[in-house]
Amino acid sequence: MGGYDLVWALAPETLRAQLFGLQKAGKLPSEVLVGNLEAAGLMIGGPDADRVRLAVPHLTLDAGAPRNASLELLFTSGNMSFYDGTVNRANVRKQSVAGWKLTFNVKLQLEPVALGDAMKDASPDCARALMRFDDTRYRLHALALDFDHGDLLHADPARTRLGTDDPVLAGNFVNAIGAWLRGLADTGTPFVLGYAAVRACPGEDALSRLQAGSVSVAAAGTLNLLHMLGRKASSDGRGAAGGPGLATLRPGYAPGCAARAVLSRDVFFKRFLKPLLIEPIQQRLTQLPDYRNLRVAPDGALNREESFNEKSGVSATMDNAARAVFVPNASGWGYRDHVLLHWREGNRLSHVRESEQDLQFSVTVSTQPDSMGVPRLTVDLYSSLMRYEWDRASQKMALFNRKVNLGKGWARCTMHWAMRLQFVADDHGAIRVTVTPKRSPAATDSGVVGMYMVSDALGHLLNMNKLSNEWEGNPASLAVLQQEVVAGFGEAATGLFNQMAGQLVLPTGPQPGCRRVQLNEDGNIELDLGW
């Protein structure tokens, strides 16, 4: 992502469709009439057969220079009129410009625009989209061609094709069309390619903090509106001040995808997943009793050398009250609370006991196929609990004044569940989170060695009913997390992706909605937009 947080990119087909819609709606010119035959000796356009018509303008963005673009004008009919000679103006000559192609190298600007000014000439679809942003909370920026700072005196020779060998005539034509373009900007008819709404002030909730406070454009073969979320990044010197800037960045786009929004992995993980999913789960895991305190013998005969207290993300010991926390890893987060207690209890009939509990939780982010085989952005929650009990019994025999080994027994139980969250676009262009929980039956094993007091060590050492009830009903259980955490997370995810799509406003036609979201090969979040 080049240090940036959020990129919007229009596919070239969408950019062409916008220019077509603007011209059809009269926002871009379809005819040219410039010059004065008497005053300047040259006139382009006129009535009837002289009428000069323009095809839909073609815009090519320069991937290597973020502020540069090539504007290609194709003339489909009409004539250029001029006098034959400079002294005798009795003879007017006409030169057909049908099929002529003229290309200028122009500049892109992303400038603040008042909401009222943008609404004046907006199409109905554009106006409805703009009305969501009030001036107290948002600032609007318009991406437009800048003719004042572009080169409208010289045509791009590699992309220009004029049907004349007369260099003077060609130069006059180029100068006249360049002056005509500057006049369009002076009369308030700029080539507006899109709008971006950004927050005027920071928000308090998680979704508001994910909205950008400044905007940039990355010209890279697609139209990129670049957001810098609270970050002073720059590529052309303007972003360093926290204002609009331009950057070179090229996110790909899928065939048939009208636009793509790319959210950086760092932002998605730290500003969205962490506060809305990881931290709520962490709070509920911390509510669970610390196993370090649960199974100490009444006489306090804990063997500290044989015991351990291992907790992720903290320096835990048998004496402190540190609790495990989630630790970031390559694919998400991991959590582990692993305790082993070793103690001795009893007198004449004594036991050497070990009790071990290993509670693990993982959150993994990836792209996985759904039930129909379509790749989706996927968050997998997985939790497991292993409980192990070991007992070696011995009895003191007065006759021999020594202890007699009565055997050993052990029992182990492992329980786990999984919950898959997948981000799927509905028919209305909104991203919904589908939840697929999966409970697995407990896996148990046990055994005895020697003359142990019972043959069924599992029933003797583990209270399976109590253990199952605690697993199913604790604050971090599958049911509780699904109802209290995941439900709210799903609503926030819908809001996030609708927000990403909705802050890009096209000047013409219906606004694109969410169509697909997935994790790309760079680990960033890609949101495909379309109709």
C-alpha positions as CSV (number, residue, x, y, z in Angstrom):
1,M,0.0,0.0,0.0
2,G,3.0,2.3,-0.1
3,G,2.3,3.6,3.5
4,Y,-1.3,4.6,2.7
5,D,-4.4,3.3,4.4
6,L,-7.2,3.3,1.8
7,V,-7.2,3.5,-2.0
8,W,-10.1,3.9,-4.3
9,A,-9.6,2.9,-7.9
10,L,-11.9,3.2,-10.8
11,A,-11.5,0.7,-13.6
12,P,-10.7,2.2,-17.0
13,E,-14.1,1.0,-18.3
14,T,-15.8,2.9,-15.5
15,L,-13.9,6.0,-16.2
16,R,-14.9,5.9,-19.9
17,A,-18.5,5.4,-18.9
18,Q,-18.3,8.4,-16.6
19,L,-17.0,10.6,-19.4
20,F,-19.7,9.2,-21.7
21,G,-22.4,10.0,-19.2
22,L,-21.1,13.5,-18.5
23,Q,-21.1,14.3,-22.2
24,K,-24.6,12.8,-22.7
25,A,-25.9,14.9,-19.9
26,G,-24.3,18.1,-21.3
27,K,-21.7,18.4,-18.6
28,L,-18.9,17.9,-21.1
29,P,-19.0,19.5,-24.6
30,S,-20.0,17.4,-27.6
31,E,-19.3,20.3,-30.1
32,V,-16.6,22.8,-30.7
33,L,-17.1,26.4,-31.7
34,V,-14.0,28.6,-31.3
35,G,-12.3,31.4,-33.1
36,N,-13.4,34.3,-35.3
37,L,-12.8,34.4,-39.0
38,E,-12.7,38.2,-39.2
39,A,-10.7,38.9,-36.1
40,A,-8.3,35.9,-36.0
41,G,-8.6,34.6,-39.5
42,L,-9.5,31.1,-38.2
43,M,-12.7,29.5,-37.0
44,I,-13.3,25.9,-35.9
45,G,-16.9,24.8,-36.2
46,G,-19.9,26.6,-37.4
47,P,-23.4,25.9,-38.8
48,D,-24.5,22.9,-40.9
49,A,-21.6,21.0,-42.5
50,D,-19.1,23.1,-40.6
51,R,-20.3,21.9,-37.2
52,V,-17.5,20.2,-35.4
53,R,-18.5,17.3,-33.2
54,L,-16.5,15.6,-30.5
55,A,-16.5,11.9,-29.6
56,V,-16.5,11.0,-25.9
57,P,-13.1,12.3,-24.5
58,H,-10.6,9.7,-23.6
59,L,-8.4,10.1,-20.5
60,T,-5.2,8.1,-19.8
61,L,-3.7,8.4,-16.4
62,D,0.1,8.3,-16.1
63,A,1.3,5.5,-13.8
64,G,4.7,7.1,-13.3
65,A,3.6,10.7,-12.7
66,P,0.7,11.0,-10.2
67,R,-0.5,14.4,-11.3
68,N,-0.3,13.9,-15.0
69,A,-3.0,12.7,-17.5
70,S,-3.4,12.7,-21.2
71,L,-6.7,14.1,-22.6
72,E,-7.5,12.8,-26.0
73,L,-10.1,14.6,-28.2
74,L,-11.4,12.9,-31.3
75,F,-13.2,15.1,-33.8
76,T,-15.9,13.2,-35.8
77,S,-17.1,15.8,-38.2
78,G,-17.0,19.5,-39.2
79,N,-14.6,21.9,-40.7
80,M,-12.0,24.5,-39.8
81,S,-12.4,27.7,-41.8
82,F,-9.5,30.1,-42.6
83,Y,-8.6,32.6,-45.2
84,D,-6.4,31.7,-48.2
85,G,-3.4,34.0,-47.6
86,T,-2.8,36.9,-45.2
87,V,-3.5,39.8,-47.5
88,N,-6.4,38.8,-49.7
89,R,-9.2,37.6,-47.4
90,A,-11.7,37.1,-50.2
91,N,-11.2,33.4,-50.4
92,V,-12.2,31.2,-47.4
93,R,-10.8,27.8,-47.3
94,K,-12.2,24.9,-45.4
95,Q,-10.3,21.9,-43.9
96,S,-12.2,18.9,-42.6
97,V,-11.3,17.9,-39.1
98,A,-13.2,14.6,-39.2
99,G,-11.0,11.9,-37.8
100,W,-8.5,14.3,-36.3
101,K,-7.1,13.3,-32.9
102,L,-5.6,15.8,-30.6
103,T,-4.0,14.9,-27.2
104,F,-2.9,17.3,-24.5
105,N,-0.9,16.5,-21.4
106,V,-2.9,18.0,-18.5
107,K,-2.8,17.9,-14.7
108,L,-5.1,16.3,-12.1
109,Q,-6.2,18.3,-9.1
110,L,-8.0,17.2,-6.0
111,E,-9.5,20.3,-4.5
112,P,-12.0,21.2,-1.8
113,V,-15.4,22.0,-3.2
114,A,-18.5,23.3,-1.3
115,L,-21.3,20.8,-1.1
116,G,-23.8,23.4,-2.5
117,D,-21.6,24.0,-5.5
118,A,-21.3,20.3,-6.2
119,M,-25.0,19.8,-5.9
120,K,-25.9,22.6,-8.4
121,D,-25.2,20.6,-11.6
122,A,-25.1,17.1,-10.1
123,S,-27.1,14.3,-11.7
124,P,-29.9,12.9,-9.6
125,D,-27.9,9.8,-8.6
126,C,-24.9,11.9,-7.7
127,A,-27.0,14.4,-5.8
128,R,-28.6,11.7,-3.7
129,A,-25.2,10.3,-2.9
130,L,-23.8,13.8,-2.0
131,M,-26.8,14.6,0.3
132,R,-25.5,12.1,2.9
133,F,-22.6,14.4,3.7
134,D,-23.3,17.5,5.6
135,D,-20.8,20.4,5.9
136,T,-20.5,20.1,9.6
137,R,-19.0,16.7,9.6
138,Y,-17.6,16.2,6.1
139,R,-15.5,18.0,3.5
140,L,-16.0,17.3,-0.1
141,H,-13.1,17.1,-2.6
142,A,-13.5,17.1,-6.4
143,L,-11.1,15.3,-8.7
144,A,-10.9,17.4,-11.9
145,L,-8.6,18.1,-14.8
146,D,-6.5,21.2,-14.3
147,F,-6.1,23.1,-17.6
148,D,-4.4,26.1,-16.0
149,H,-1.3,24.1,-15.1
150,G,-1.4,21.7,-18.1
151,D,0.3,22.2,-21.4
152,L,-2.4,23.3,-23.8
153,L,0.0,25.0,-26.2
154,H,1.7,21.8,-27.4
155,A,0.1,18.6,-28.5
156,D,1.5,15.3,-27.4
157,P,3.1,14.2,-30.7
158,A,3.0,10.5,-29.9
159,R,-0.8,10.5,-29.4
160,T,-1.9,13.2,-31.8
161,R,-3.0,12.6,-35.4
162,L,-3.9,15.7,-37.5
163,G,-4.9,15.3,-41.1
164,T,-2.7,18.1,-42.5
165,D,0.9,18.5,-43.5
166,D,0.8,22.2,-43.0
167,P,2.7,22.9,-39.7
168,V,1.2,26.4,-39.4
169,L,-2.3,25.2,-39.8
170,A,-1.7,22.4,-37.4
171,G,-0.2,24.8,-34.8
172,N,-3.2,27.2,-35.2
173,F,-5.6,24.3,-34.6
174,V,-3.8,23.2,-31.5
175,N,-3.6,26.7,-30.1
176,A,-7.3,27.3,-30.8
177,I,-8.5,24.1,-29.1
178,G,-6.2,24.7,-26.2
179,A,-7.7,28.2,-25.7
180,W,-11.2,26.7,-26.0
181,L,-10.4,24.2,-23.2
182,R,-9.1,27.0,-20.9
183,G,-12.3,28.9,-21.6
184,L,-14.4,25.9,-20.5
185,A,-12.7,25.9,-17.1
186,D,-13.1,29.7,-16.8
187,T,-16.9,29.4,-17.3
188,G,-17.2,26.7,-14.7
189,T,-17.3,23.6,-16.9
190,P,-14.3,21.5,-15.5
191,F,-13.9,17.9,-16.2
192,V,-15.0,16.6,-12.8
193,L,-14.3,12.9,-12.6
194,G,-15.4,12.1,-9.1
195,Y,-16.0,13.3,-5.5
196,A,-14.5,12.0,-2.3
197,A,-16.1,12.8,1.1
198,V,-13.7,13.0,4.1
199,R,-14.3,13.8,7.7
200,A,-13.9,17.4,8.8
201,C,-13.1,16.3,12.4
202,P,-12.2,13.0,14.0
203,G,-15.0,10.7,15.1
204,E,-15.3,8.9,18.4
205,D,-16.6,5.5,17.4
206,A,-14.5,2.9,15.7
207,L,-16.1,3.3,12.3
208,S,-15.7,7.1,12.3
209,R,-12.0,6.7,13.1
210,L,-11.7,4.5,10.0
211,Q,-12.9,7.4,7.8
212,A,-10.2,9.4,6.2
213,G,-9.4,13.0,7.1
214,S,-7.5,13.8,3.9
215,V,-7.6,12.6,0.3
216,S,-5.1,12.0,-2.4
217,V,-5.1,10.7,-6.0
218,A,-2.9,8.0,-7.3
219,A,-2.8,8.1,-11.1
220,A,-1.7,4.7,-12.2
221,G,-3.8,3.6,-15.2
222,T,-6.9,3.7,-13.0
223,L,-8.4,6.6,-11.1
224,N,-7.3,6.2,-7.5
225,L,-8.6,8.3,-4.7
226,L,-6.2,7.8,-1.9
227,H,-7.1,8.3,1.8
228,M,-4.6,8.9,4.5
229,L,-6.3,8.0,7.8
230,G,-4.7,10.3,10.3
231,R,-1.4,9.8,8.6
232,K,0.8,12.6,7.2
233,A,2.0,10.7,4.1
234,S,2.9,12.4,0.9
235,S,4.2,11.8,-2.6
236,D,4.0,15.2,-4.2
237,G,4.7,17.4,-1.2
238,R,1.0,18.3,-0.5
239,G,0.1,15.3,1.7
240,A,2.9,16.3,4.2
241,A,0.6,19.0,5.4
242,G,-2.3,16.6,6.0
243,G,-4.2,18.0,3.0
244,P,-5.0,16.6,-0.4
245,G,-2.2,15.0,-2.3
246,L,-1.3,12.7,-5.2
247,A,0.5,9.4,-5.1
248,T,1.6,6.6,-7.4
249,L,-0.1,3.4,-6.4
250,R,-1.7,0.8,-8.6
251,P,-4.3,-1.6,-7.1
252,G,-5.5,-4.2,-9.6
253,Y,-9.1,-4.7,-10.4
254,A,-11.0,-7.8,-11.5
255,P,-12.7,-8.1,-14.9
256,G,-16.2,-6.8,-14.6
257,C,-15.4,-4.8,-11.5
258,A,-16.4,-1.2,-11.8
259,A,-14.1,0.0,-9.0
260,R,-12.1,-1.3,-6.1
261,A,-11.4,-0.1,-2.6
262,V,-8.3,-1.4,-0.9
263,L,-7.9,-1.1,2.8
264,S,-4.5,-1.8,4.3
265,R,-4.0,-4.8,6.4
266,D,-2.6,-2.7,9.2
267,V,-5.7,-0.5,9.4
268,F,-8.1,-3.4,9.1
269,F,-6.4,-5.5,11.8
270,K,-5.6,-2.7,14.3
271,R,-8.5,-0.3,13.9
272,F,-11.3,-2.7,13.0
273,L,-10.7,-6.3,14.1
274,K,-8.9,-5.5,17.3
275,P,-11.4,-3.1,18.9
276,L,-14.5,-4.8,17.6
277,L,-13.6,-8.4,17.8
278,I,-10.4,-9.2,19.6
279,E,-10.8,-6.9,22.6
280,P,-14.4,-8.0,23.4
281,I,-13.3,-11.6,23.3
282,Q,-10.2,-10.7,25.4
283,Q,-12.5,-9.2,28.1
284,R,-14.6,-12.3,28.3
285,L,-11.6,-14.6,28.5
286,T,-10.2,-12.5,31.4
287,Q,-13.5,-13.0,33.2
288,L,-12.8,-16.8,33.4
289,P,-11.2,-17.9,36.7
290,D,-7.5,-18.3,36.6
291,Y,-6.8,-22.0,36.8
292,R,-3.6,-21.2,38.8
293,N,-5.8,-20.5,41.8
294,L,-8.3,-23.4,41.5
295,R,-6.6,-26.6,42.3
296,V,-4.1,-26.0,45.1
297,A,-4.2,-28.5,47.9
298,P,-5.8,-27.4,51.2
299,D,-2.5,-27.9,53.0
300,G,-0.7,-25.8,50.5
301,A,1.7,-28.5,49.5
302,L,2.2,-27.2,46.0
303,N,5.4,-28.3,44.3
304,R,6.5,-25.1,42.6
305,E,9.4,-26.7,40.8
306,E,7.1,-29.2,39.0
307,S,4.3,-26.6,38.4
308,F,4.2,-23.9,35.8
309,N,2.0,-21.0,34.7
310,E,2.4,-20.1,31.0
311,K,0.3,-17.3,29.6
312,S,0.6,-15.6,26.2
313,G,1.8,-12.0,26.0
314,V,2.8,-11.6,29.6
315,S,5.5,-12.8,32.0
316,A,3.4,-15.0,34.2
317,T,4.6,-16.8,37.3
318,M,3.1,-18.9,40.0
319,D,3.0,-15.9,42.3
320,N,1.7,-13.0,40.1
321,A,-1.8,-12.4,38.8
322,A,-0.9,-11.7,35.2
323,R,-3.6,-12.9,32.7
324,A,-3.0,-14.1,29.2
325,V,-3.6,-11.7,26.3
326,F,-4.0,-12.1,22.5
327,V,-0.7,-11.9,20.6
328,P,-0.5,-10.9,16.9
329,N,0.9,-13.5,14.5
330,A,1.2,-13.8,10.8
331,S,-2.4,-14.7,10.2
332,G,-4.2,-13.0,13.0
333,W,-4.0,-13.5,16.8
334,G,-3.3,-16.3,19.2
335,Y,-4.2,-16.7,22.9
336,R,-3.0,-19.4,25.4
337,D,-3.4,-19.9,29.1
338,H,-1.5,-23.1,30.1
339,V,-1.3,-24.1,33.8
340,L,0.1,-27.3,35.4
341,L,-0.2,-27.8,39.1
342,H,1.8,-30.5,41.0
343,W,1.0,-31.2,44.6
344,R,0.9,-33.8,47.3
345,E,-2.1,-34.4,49.6
346,G,-3.2,-36.9,52.3
347,N,-1.3,-38.6,55.0
348,R,-1.6,-42.3,55.6
349,L,-3.3,-42.6,52.2
350,S,-1.4,-40.1,50.1
351,H,-1.7,-38.9,46.6
352,V,0.7,-37.1,44.3
353,R,-1.5,-35.1,41.9
354,E,-1.1,-33.2,38.7
355,S,-3.8,-31.1,37.2
356,E,-3.2,-29.4,33.8
357,Q,-5.4,-27.1,31.8
358,D,-4.5,-25.7,28.4
359,L,-7.0,-23.1,27.1
360,Q,-6.3,-21.8,23.6
361,F,-8.0,-19.3,21.3
362,S,-7.1,-18.3,17.8
363,V,-8.4,-15.7,15.3
364,T,-7.3,-16.3,11.8
365,V,-7.9,-14.0,8.8
366,S,-7.7,-15.4,5.3
367,T,-9.6,-15.9,2.0
368,Q,-11.6,-19.1,2.0
369,P,-14.3,-20.5,-0.4
370,D,-17.9,-20.4,0.7
371,S,-20.3,-23.2,0.2
372,M,-20.5,-22.4,-3.5
373,G,-16.8,-22.3,-4.0
374,V,-16.6,-18.5,-4.2
375,P,-13.5,-17.0,-2.4
376,R,-14.5,-14.8,0.6
377,L,-12.8,-12.8,3.2
378,T,-12.9,-15.1,6.2
379,V,-12.3,-14.8,9.9
380,D,-12.1,-18.1,11.7
381,L,-12.5,-18.3,15.5
382,Y,-11.2,-21.4,17.2
383,S,-11.2,-22.3,20.9
384,S,-10.0,-25.4,22.6
385,L,-9.7,-26.6,26.2
386,M,-7.6,-29.5,27.4
387,R,-7.9,-30.8,30.9
388,Y,-5.6,-33.5,32.2
389,E,-5.6,-35.2,35.7
390,W,-3.0,-37.6,37.0
391,D,-2.9,-39.3,40.4
392,R,-0.4,-41.6,42.0
393,A,-1.7,-43.2,45.2
394,S,0.3,-44.8,48.0
395,Q,-0.5,-46.0,51.5
396,K,1.7,-46.0,54.5
397,M,2.0,-49.5,56.0
398,A,2.8,-49.5,59.7
399,L,4.1,-53.1,59.6
400,F,6.8,-52.3,57.2
401,N,7.1,-48.6,58.1
402,R,7.1,-47.6,54.4
403,K,4.7,-46.6,51.7
404,V,3.3,-49.1,49.3
405,N,2.5,-48.0,45.7
406,L,-1.2,-48.4,44.9
407,G,-0.9,-47.6,41.3
408,K,-1.6,-44.6,39.0
409,G,-4.6,-43.2,37.1
410,W,-4.9,-40.5,34.5
411,A,-7.6,-39.0,32.5
412,R,-7.7,-36.4,29.7
413,C,-10.5,-34.5,28.0
414,T,-10.3,-32.1,25.0
415,M,-13.1,-29.9,23.9
416,H,-13.2,-27.4,21.1
417,W,-15.4,-25.4,18.8
418,A,-15.0,-23.3,15.7
419,M,-16.9,-20.4,14.2
420,R,-16.4,-19.2,10.6
421,L,-17.3,-15.6,9.7
422,Q,-17.5,-14.9,6.0
423,F,-18.1,-11.5,4.4
424,V,-20.7,-11.9,1.6
425,A,-22.4,-9.2,-0.6
426,D,-26.2,-9.3,-0.7
427,D,-28.4,-8.3,-3.6
428,H,-28.6,-4.7,-2.4
429,G,-24.8,-4.2,-2.5
430,A,-24.2,-4.5,1.2
431,I,-21.6,-6.8,2.9
432,R,-23.1,-9.2,5.4
433,V,-21.3,-11.5,7.7
434,T,-22.5,-15.1,7.6
435,V,-21.8,-17.1,10.7
436,T,-21.1,-20.9,10.7
437,P,-20.6,-22.3,14.1
438,K,-19.3,-25.9,14.6
439,R,-19.4,-27.7,17.9
440,S,-17.3,-30.9,18.2
441,P,-17.9,-33.7,20.8
442,A,-15.4,-34.0,23.6
443,A,-12.5,-36.3,23.1
444,T,-11.5,-38.3,26.1
445,D,-9.0,-41.0,27.1
446,S,-7.8,-42.4,30.4
447,G,-6.0,-45.3,31.9
448,V,-4.7,-47.0,35.1
449,V,-1.4,-48.6,36.0
450,G,-1.0,-51.1,38.8
451,M,-3.4,-51.6,41.6
452,Y,-5.2,-48.3,41.2
453,M,-8.2,-47.8,43.4
454,V,-10.7,-47.7,40.5
455,S,-10.8,-49.1,37.0
456,D,-12.6,-46.1,35.5
457,A,-10.1,-43.3,35.9
458,L,-12.0,-40.9,33.7
459,G,-15.1,-40.9,35.9
460,H,-13.0,-40.8,39.0
461,L,-10.7,-38.0,38.1
462,L,-12.8,-35.8,35.8
463,N,-16.3,-34.6,36.4
464,M,-17.4,-34.5,32.8
465,N,-20.9,-33.0,33.5
466,K,-19.4,-30.1,35.4
467,L,-16.6,-29.6,32.8
468,S,-19.0,-29.6,29.9
469,N,-21.4,-27.2,31.6
470,E,-18.5,-24.8,32.3
471,W,-17.3,-25.1,28.7
472,E,-20.8,-24.4,27.3
473,G,-21.8,-21.6,29.7
474,N,-18.7,-19.6,30.4
475,P,-18.4,-15.9,29.2
476,A,-16.2,-16.9,26.3
477,S,-18.3,-19.8,25.1
478,L,-19.5,-20.3,21.5
479,A,-23.1,-19.3,22.2
480,V,-22.1,-16.2,24.3
481,L,-19.6,-14.9,21.7
482,Q,-22.0,-15.5,18.8
483,Q,-24.8,-13.6,20.5
484,E,-22.9,-10.8,22.3
485,V,-19.8,-10.2,20.2
486,V,-20.2,-11.6,16.7
487,A,-23.6,-10.1,16.1
488,G,-22.4,-6.6,16.8
489,F,-19.3,-7.3,14.8
490,G,-21.4,-8.2,11.8
491,E,-23.3,-5.0,11.9
492,A,-20.1,-3.0,12.2
493,A,-18.6,-4.9,9.2
494,T,-21.6,-4.0,7.1
495,G,-21.2,-0.3,8.1
496,L,-17.5,-0.4,7.4
497,F,-17.7,-1.7,3.8
498,N,-20.8,0.5,3.0
499,Q,-18.8,3.4,4.3
500,M,-15.8,2.5,2.1
501,A,-18.0,2.3,-1.0
502,G,-20.2,5.3,-0.2
503,Q,-17.5,7.9,0.3
504,L,-16.6,7.7,-3.4
505,V,-19.2,9.5,-5.4
506,L,-19.4,9.2,-9.2
507,P,-20.6,12.3,-11.0
508,T,-23.0,10.4,-13.3
509,G,-25.1,7.3,-13.2
510,P,-25.9,5.0,-10.3
511,Q,-23.4,4.7,-7.6
512,P,-21.6,1.3,-7.3
513,G,-22.3,-1.0,-4.4
514,C,-20.3,-3.8,-2.7
515,R,-19.9,-7.0,-4.7
516,R,-17.1,-8.9,-3.2
517,V,-14.5,-8.6,-0.4
518,Q,-11.4,-10.7,0.0
519,L,-7.8,-10.8,1.3
520,N,-5.4,-10.2,-1.6
521,E,-2.0,-11.6,-2.0
522,D,-0.4,-8.7,-0.2
523,G,-2.6,-9.3,2.9
524,N,-4.7,-6.1,2.2
525,I,-8.5,-6.1,2.1
526,E,-10.0,-5.7,-1.4
527,L,-13.6,-4.5,-1.8
528,D,-14.9,-4.9,-5.4
529,L,-17.6,-2.4,-6.3
530,G,-20.1,-2.7,-9.1
531,W,-23.8,-2.6,-10.0
